[in-house]
Amino acid sequence: MQQKAWAAVFEGPHKRFSLKEFDVCSAPEGMAGLRLIASGICGTDVHIKNGKIPVGFPSIIGHEFVGQIEEISPEDSGRSGLTAGDRVISVIACPCGECLLCRQGDDANCVRMGVTNAGDPDVPPHFFGGFAEYNLSPVQNLVKIPAETDAAAAAVFACAGPTAIHAFSLARQAGFVLGEASSAVVQGIGPVGLFALMYLASAGIKNVIALTVRENPAKRALALALGASRVLSYEKDGADAVAQTIQEVSAGLGADLVYEASGNPDAFTQGLGMLRNRGLYLVPGQYSNGRNVEIAPQTITFKALRIIGSSQYSMRDVREYLSFFTKRRGLEAAIRSAASCYAVRQINDAFDDMDAGLTVKCLLVPSPGGGQT
């Protein structure tokens, strides 16, 4: 009997996902067939659904697929070192390898970047994107998860982790030494912000302040568990307390580093004001065609600020993420507690809960309430 699997199909902005069952086709040469372990719903996917990032449809969106290899050819296995049974992260990005940035080793910012999830789901082999119980990915886009790592826990930050790691790598290239900073501010405590807290705390930064708009005791506790020294909300603590705290921990100078992870356009102008002279602003969070904001450009001039945007990541960032994550197995339980799990066929419920602010991170899993490891 032909094996089948369910997929959630994006039908256009502001529409509910349709649920379709497709035949599982044999993996073509150069590709591997993956059975779902967990597939994250990213803030980018929310922007796509809300029409803020244009994407063709019908399509299977989603780009955080973590799965177990079910089918791979002997030739592909020999070239890649991957075998059936391996657990992997599937990386969406397909850099061209030929443009100026690719030739300079910066393929995360390839100007002709392709993606693995652009196929028509009605055309075999159907399973191109992350929102499905099965996935077909190029073998060269797969990164093996270490045997000792909980794959479902690794799925929580499968995109947020490499995104942050790439931003911090750009900071290092610009001459910023994380270990020499004494204060950092993270704006937003969704997945991107939570991982940034972990990373900054691991670098030995004494004061890592997490900021959020709404007060949420569960998210506050999670941020503290993952490395924040203080968590402040504008709703509970107020803007004056936020400013005062930053001044207190920085001896009145302002933060050495601010990391924008909220996606709120207003956060950008606020972040500029939090920095000390020659402070560094990392901005990976502004990832949609939202509204514009006014800034005071003289702030950048007078404070001689360093501002770095970062939107993508590379295969090496995913490998570094897994290496970083595997060394912090003591945090796996806390990280998994951030995840709300839904079956693929519950995807519309997952998006409803995200819109209502009821979740930190949504994972699509083989069955609700859990997943393989």
C-alpha positions in Angstrom: 0.0 0.0 0.0 1.3 3.5 -0.9 2.5 5.4 2.1 0.7 8.7 2.7 1.3 11.8 4.8 -0.5 15.0 5.7 0.6 18.5 4.8 -0.7 22.0 5.7 -1.0 24.1 2.5 -0.6 27.8 2.5 -3.5 29.2 0.3 -2.6 32.8 0.4 -2.4 35.8 2.9 -5.0 35.9 5.6 -6.5 32.5 4.7 -6.7 29.3 6.7 -4.3 26.5 5.8 -5.9 23.7 3.9 -5.0 20.1 4.9 -4.1 17.6 2.2 -2.9 14.1 2.2 -0.3 13.2 -0.4 1.4 10.0 -1.5 5.0 9.7 -0.2 7.1 9.5 -3.3 10.6 7.9 -3.5 13.3 10.4 -2.9 15.0 11.5 -6.2 18.8 11.3 -6.5 20.4 14.1 -4.5 17.5 14.3 -2.0 16.5 12.4 1.1 13.1 11.5 2.5 12.6 12.7 6.1 10.0 11.6 8.6 8.8 14.5 10.9 10.2 14.8 14.4 9.3 18.4 14.9 8.8 21.5 12.7 8.7 24.9 14.2 6.4 27.8 13.2 8.6 30.9 12.9 7.7 34.5 13.2 8.5 34.7 9.5 5.7 32.2 8.8 3.3 34.5 10.7 4.5 37.4 8.5 3.9 35.3 5.4 0.4 34.4 6.5 -0.4 38.0 7.3 0.8 39.2 3.9 3.9 41.0 5.1 6.3 38.8 3.2 5.2 37.8 -0.3 5.3 34.1 -1.1 3.7 32.2 -4.0 0.8 29.8 -3.3 -0.4 27.2 -3.0 2.7 26.1 -1.2 4.0 24.3 1.9 5.8 27.0 3.9 7.8 26.4 7.0 11.6 26.2 7.2 12.4 24.6 10.6 12.0 21.0 9.8 13.7 18.5 12.0 13.3 14.9 10.9 14.7 11.4 10.7 16.1 10.2 7.5 13.8 7.5 6.1 15.2 7.2 2.6 18.6 8.1 1.1 20.4 6.5 -1.8 23.7 4.6 -1.2 25.5 7.1 -3.4 24.2 10.1 -1.5 24.9 8.4 1.8 28.5 7.7 0.7 29.0 11.4 -0.3 27.4 12.9 2.7 28.1 10.5 5.5 24.4 10.5 6.4 22.4 7.2 6.7 18.9 6.2 7.2 17.9 6.7 10.9 20.0 9.8 11.3 18.2 12.8 12.8 18.8 16.0 10.9 17.9 19.7 10.6 16.9 20.6 7.0 18.3 24.0 6.0 16.0 26.0 3.7 18.7 28.2 2.1 20.2 27.4 -1.3 22.9 30.0 -2.1 24.1 30.3 -5.7 27.8 29.9 -4.9 28.7 32.3 -7.7 27.8 35.8 -6.7 30.3 38.2 -5.0 29.1 37.5 -1.5 29.2 33.7 -2.0 32.7 33.9 -3.4 33.8 36.0 -0.4 32.5 33.2 2.0 29.3 35.1 2.9 26.8 32.8 1.4 24.2 33.6 4.1 23.8 36.9 2.2 23.8 35.5 -1.3 22.0 37.9 -3.7 20.4 35.0 -5.7 19.4 32.9 -2.7 17.0 30.0 -3.5 14.9 28.0 -1.1 14.0 24.4 -0.7 10.3 24.9 -0.1 9.3 26.6 -3.3 7.7 23.6 -5.1 4.1 23.2 -5.9 2.6 20.7 -3.4 0.2 19.3 -6.0 3.1 18.1 -8.1 5.1 15.1 -7.0 7.1 14.7 -4.8 4.8 17.1 -3.0 6.6 17.5 0.3 8.9 20.5 -0.2 8.3 22.6 3.0 8.2 22.3 6.7 4.5 22.1 7.5 4.1 18.5 6.8 4.5 15.0 8.2 7.2 14.3 5.6 9.8 16.2 3.8 12.1 15.8 0.8 15.2 17.9 1.1 18.5 18.1 -0.8 21.1 16.0 1.0 23.5 18.8 0.9 21.1 20.9 3.0 21.0 18.4 5.9 22.9 18.8 9.1 23.1 15.8 11.4 22.0 16.2 15.0 24.4 14.6 17.5 23.2 11.3 19.0 23.2 12.7 22.5 21.0 15.7 21.7 17.3 15.7 22.2 16.1 16.5 18.6 12.7 17.9 19.6 14.4 20.3 22.1 16.9 21.3 19.3 13.9 22.1 17.1 12.8 24.9 19.4 15.7 27.1 18.3 16.4 25.5 14.9 16.0 28.8 13.2 16.4 31.3 16.0 19.7 29.8 17.1 21.5 30.0 13.8 20.0 33.4 13.2 21.5 34.7 16.4 24.8 32.9 15.9 25.2 34.5 12.5 24.4 38.0 13.9 27.0 37.5 16.6 29.5 36.3 14.0 29.0 39.6 12.1 29.7 41.4 15.4 33.0 39.6 15.8 33.9 40.4 12.2 33.3 44.1 13.1 35.8 43.8 16.0 33.3 43.5 18.8 34.4 41.1 21.5 31.4 39.7 23.4 33.5 38.6 26.4 34.7 42.2 27.0 31.1 43.5 27.3 29.6 44.0 30.8 26.0 44.8 29.8 23.7 43.7 27.1 20.0 44.3 26.4 17.7 41.9 24.5 14.5 43.4 23.1 11.9 40.7 22.9 11.7 37.3 24.5 10.3 35.2 21.8 12.5 32.3 20.4 15.1 34.7 18.8 15.5 36.7 22.0 15.5 33.7 24.3 18.4 32.1 22.4 20.3 35.4 22.4 20.0 35.4 26.2 21.5 32.0 26.3 24.3 32.9 24.0 25.2 36.2 25.7 25.1 34.6 29.2 27.4 31.9 27.9 29.9 34.6 26.8 30.2 35.7 30.4 28.4 39.0 30.1 27.5 39.9 33.7 24.3 41.9 33.0 22.0 40.6 30.4 18.7 42.5 30.6 15.6 41.1 28.8 12.8 43.5 27.7 9.3 42.7 26.8 6.2 44.7 26.2 3.6 42.6 28.0 4.1 41.1 31.5 4.1 37.3 31.3 5.3 35.4 34.4 5.9 32.2 32.5 8.1 33.9 29.9 9.8 35.9 32.6 10.8 32.7 34.5 12.0 31.0 31.3 14.1 34.0 30.3 15.7 34.0 33.8 16.3 30.2 33.5 18.1 30.7 30.1 20.5 33.4 31.2 18.8 36.8 31.8 20.0 38.6 34.9 16.9 40.9 34.8 13.6 40.7 33.0 11.6 43.9 32.6 8.2 44.5 31.0 7.0 47.9 29.8 3.5 46.9 31.0 4.5 46.1 34.6 7.8 48.1 35.2 7.4 51.0 32.8 9.8 52.8 30.5 11.4 54.8 33.3 12.4 51.7 35.2 13.8 50.2 32.0 16.0 53.2 31.4 17.1 53.4 35.0 18.1 49.8 35.2 20.2 50.1 32.0 21.9 53.1 33.5 22.5 51.3 36.8 24.2 48.2 35.4 26.3 50.3 33.0 27.7 52.9 35.4 25.6 55.5 33.6 27.1 54.9 30.2 24.4 52.8 28.4 24.5 49.2 27.2 27.5 47.8 25.4 25.3 45.8 23.1 21.6 45.8 22.3 20.0 42.9 20.4 16.7 43.6 18.6 14.6 40.4 18.6 11.0 41.8 19.0 10.2 42.7 15.4 8.4 45.8 16.7 9.5 48.8 14.6 9.3 51.1 17.7 11.9 48.9 19.4 14.6 50.2 16.9 14.3 53.8 18.0 14.2 52.7 21.7 17.3 50.5 21.2 19.3 53.4 19.8 18.7 55.3 23.0 19.8 52.4 25.2 23.4 52.2 23.8 26.5 53.8 25.2 28.9 55.7 22.9 30.4 53.3 20.4 27.8 50.7 21.4 26.8 47.9 19.1 23.2 47.4 17.9 22.5 44.0 16.3 19.2 44.0 14.3 18.0 40.6 13.2 14.4 41.1 14.4 13.0 43.5 11.8 12.0 40.8 9.3 8.9 42.0 7.5 7.5 44.8 5.5 6.0 46.5 8.5 5.4 50.2 9.1 8.2 52.8 9.1 9.3 54.8 12.1 11.1 58.1 12.6 14.6 58.1 14.0 16.9 60.8 15.2 19.9 60.1 12.9 22.1 62.5 14.9 21.9 59.9 17.7 23.9 57.6 15.5 26.4 60.3 14.7 26.9 61.8 18.2 27.2 58.4 19.9 29.3 56.9 17.0 27.1 53.8 17.1 27.7 50.6 15.3 24.6 49.1 13.7 24.6 45.7 12.0 21.6 44.1 10.4 21.5 40.3 9.9 18.7 38.4 8.2 19.9 34.9 7.2 22.3 32.2 8.3 24.4 29.5 6.7 25.1 25.8 7.1 28.0 26.5 9.3 25.8 28.6 11.6 23.5 25.5 12.0 26.5 23.3 12.8 27.7 25.9 15.4 24.2 26.0 16.8 24.1 22.3 17.3 27.5 22.3 18.9 26.5 25.1 21.3 23.2 23.4 22.1 24.7 20.0 22.7 27.0 21.5 25.4 24.0 22.8 27.3 22.0 19.6 27.8 21.1 20.8 31.3 18.8 23.4 29.8 16.9 20.9 27.5 14.0 20.6 29.9 13.6 24.4 30.2 13.9 24.7 26.4 11.3 22.1 25.8 8.9 23.8 28.2 8.9 26.7 25.8 7.3 24.5 23.1 3.6 24.0 22.5 3.0 21.0 20.4 0.4 20.5 17.7 -0.2 17.8 15.1 0.2 19.0 11.5 -3.6 18.8 11.1 -3.9 21.3 14.0 -1.9 24.0 12.3 -4.8 26.5 12.2 -5.2 26.1 16.0 -1.5 26.7 16.4 -1.6 30.0 14.4 -4.7 31.0 16.4 -2.9 30.5 19.6 0.2 32.4 18.4 -2.1 35.3 17.4 -3.6 35.3 20.9 -0.2 35.3 22.5 -0.8 32.0 24.2 2.5 30.3 23.1 6.2 31.0 23.2 7.1 28.5 20.4 4.8 26.3 18.3 6.1 22.9 17.1 4.3 20.7 14.6 4.9 17.1 15.7 3.7 13.6 14.7 1.1 13.6 17.4 -0.1 16.4 19.8 1.6 16.7 23.1 5.0 15.4 22.1 7.3 14.0 19.4 10.2 11.7 18.8 13.6 12.5 20.2 
